[in-house]
Amino acid sequence: MAILGDIKSYEGTIYLACCIGVEFDYDIVSHFIKYYKDLGVDEFLIILNTDEKDSEKLRYVKNILRRYDVEEKDIWQGRYLAHDHTTRIRNVIKRCTNEDDWVIIADVDEFNEYPLDLKKFVTYCDKEHCDCVMGEFVDRLTESGKIIEIDRKTDLWKAFPLKVDLREWNTVPYTKVVLNRSYVKTTLGNHGPIDNIDNNLPYHLNINHFKWRGHVIENQKEREENHRETNIPISIAAKGLQDYYRKYGTFKKDKHDIKL
């Protein structure tokens, strides 16, 4: 890779699209917005989802967004389904961006790492004619492997120091798109581009995955139930994770799981 310090910063708008299930992920929203603002994201395309008619968590998350001068683009009232999630993300990107704009599509528990400065990295991708960049999950766990609750004051990086690999439960790919041109349409779950897209990077970037916190087991149970009749892998993965944690009370198995 060229020395990024010698590359000028991208002068266009960098967008981030995210659908947030407020009932389970309200606890990490402030961390997520601050992280990506600090990286250099200019505009947030946020969709808020809840199945509750009068949701306190929805009001709470909306207030957090206002503190960061972010306003949601859509409120999705109804049961969460992965296909609907993907459709709504595609629609908000199409509505709010131009085809050549750069977009990050990330779940609220996914903290992508980019080489040095994000805006310089975008310029680098421009020069390399690379319209889609891939990343790979790095699951972050507590030292004990146990689930803990967090709040806005929690230091995520200290609270979840372990870098582990939990892909054995996932029948979906463990890679995702971490940066792409707006015109690039991605698959269900954003695990790759639908069409053949140039990707000239010989490696995957890290996606720090802060999923294993708060009410994740209840969330996985709901995901399993919502997708049981759809025959998509999310239901199988959700059940495997629930069963393992309920049996052992931790996700930490042995030293061979650790990526450090």
Secondary structure, 3 states (H helix, E strand, C coil): CCCHHHCCCCCCCEEEEEEEEHHHHHHHHHHHHHHHHHHCCCEEEEEEEECCCCCHHHHHHHHHHHHCCCCCCEEEECCCCHHHHHHHHHHHHHHHCCCCCEEEECCCCEEECCCCCHHHHHHHHHHCCCCEEEEEEEEEECCCCCCCCCCCCCCHHHHCCEEECCHHHCCCCCEEEEEEECCCCECHHHCCECCCCCCCCCCCEEEEECCCCCCHHHHHHHHHHHHCCCCCCHHHHHHHHHHHHHHHCCCCCCHHHECC
